[in-house]
């Protein structure tokens, strides 16, 4: 079979891709450190348990991203003539589904804790020979994770936009959910400290809702991706008018009477068909390359477009 | 830019072989993170100090510490010699002394309540008792409905010989005395030893098994360790100020208790 052409990224996008990959390595290392820090300050607090589970899950997106980097840019093969760009969606689907499931689990557990009026117990730990209430250790631990998650979330957003990377955008959103959960967990611990036993379970409930919402959004998004949704902007500030721009550009060619497009996205790239009513069928063999070239000049995301000549649209 | 024969860039090559990080490139980002983390940690330390000192936190949702201080600590206890020994309605022993000492620190006296442990835990959950003690281990199934302290002592179940009797090389088929109903019997059966169950263990047996603390007091010489367990106390769930006070007291007396029990602290 005829293989899809390897993807041709402009220099600046390649540069950004490298940086995003390095950013994800740092992010992965940081999320693992968060899991360790939270593990050592884990008491019987519901909210802390929820944060712990969420932090473990937050390791998945950067890890999946890095893993998919190894697969997604592979050149198309005889067995996979369209290439491996969809690897991202698969990694993304796995993490979204587990996020959703665990969100539901946390929600159920914290609501039952509230209903059963179970009071959270936080004991004392020994820190360098000093006996310290564990709650006072939880707060700095949570602040550590929050500060990093907030920063990473913000730094990832422009990369997600410029690379048109759904997985990266979802990861940035997950970082946002993470630091908001951390914030509610701090409120929960402070609540326990001043004797409000319900504050902890309430905070855990909010975290559960946040995770369920995040998981649901991600699952829907990745399913839409896999169902060949039309290209959508992955991050605020990204132009989403790929169909319109391509149609306008092609309609200005002198051999074109009328044009329409049908586009979908796989991974970072946008692919699909360009339906043209030609004035003439002269030089029809070279027209396809011409359209691909002008599309790529318009935006690097267009890749492997098919030109189809039709009588009328 | 790496190009192939068709003159196209090859992202696959690029993503597999990333150029090594130039120090300047990521310096800025790392600095941002470091500053953010340092600022947050300072804020955290300040916040914790202010709340801990200013608000007298942690506090009890149901005010156990306030209620006990200067009054009475009601402790539900079960016999577990030599840690808790019943003398009429009073309690003696290492663990009983520990509880009495804690109450004294709060300016309170102890009322001992003897009875079934399940009833005691139900009472503890409903705040009818302030503390439950007597042979509780860190793995107690009551964890779910009560607050369990950190271990105040680690005990060892051992096999010991009567003074002057050489220890056997192998426990197989050897007759070892244990008190009727002592869980250590299971460990002996695993060793294929023959457990001789006596109604009350005293110093007259050739070989005996039980906690090291108890056997030492009966004059035996331990030679073989079977298993260890950590002893804890239970207080009402979520009464964090009371738990904090108790755990700090236990930590301060951990060494003394271990020594009294004949164990390494």
Interface residues (C-beta under 8 A of the other chain):
Chain A: X5 X6 X7 X8 X9 X11 X14 X17 X18 X19 X21 X22 X23 X26 X30 X69 X70 X73 X74 X75 X118 X119 X120 X121 X122 X123 X124 X126 X131 X133 X135 X136 X139 X140 X143 X144 X146 X147 X148 X150 X151 X152 X155 X190 X192 X193 X194 X195 X196 X197
Chain B: X1 X4 X6 X8 X9 X10 X11 X12 X14 X15 X16 X18 X19 X21 X25 X26 X29 X32 X33 X36 X37 X39 X40 X41 X43 X44 X45 X47 X48 X51 X52 X55 X57 X58 X59 X60 X61 X62 X147 X149 X150 X236 X237 X238 X239 X240 X243 X244 X247 X248 X251 X252
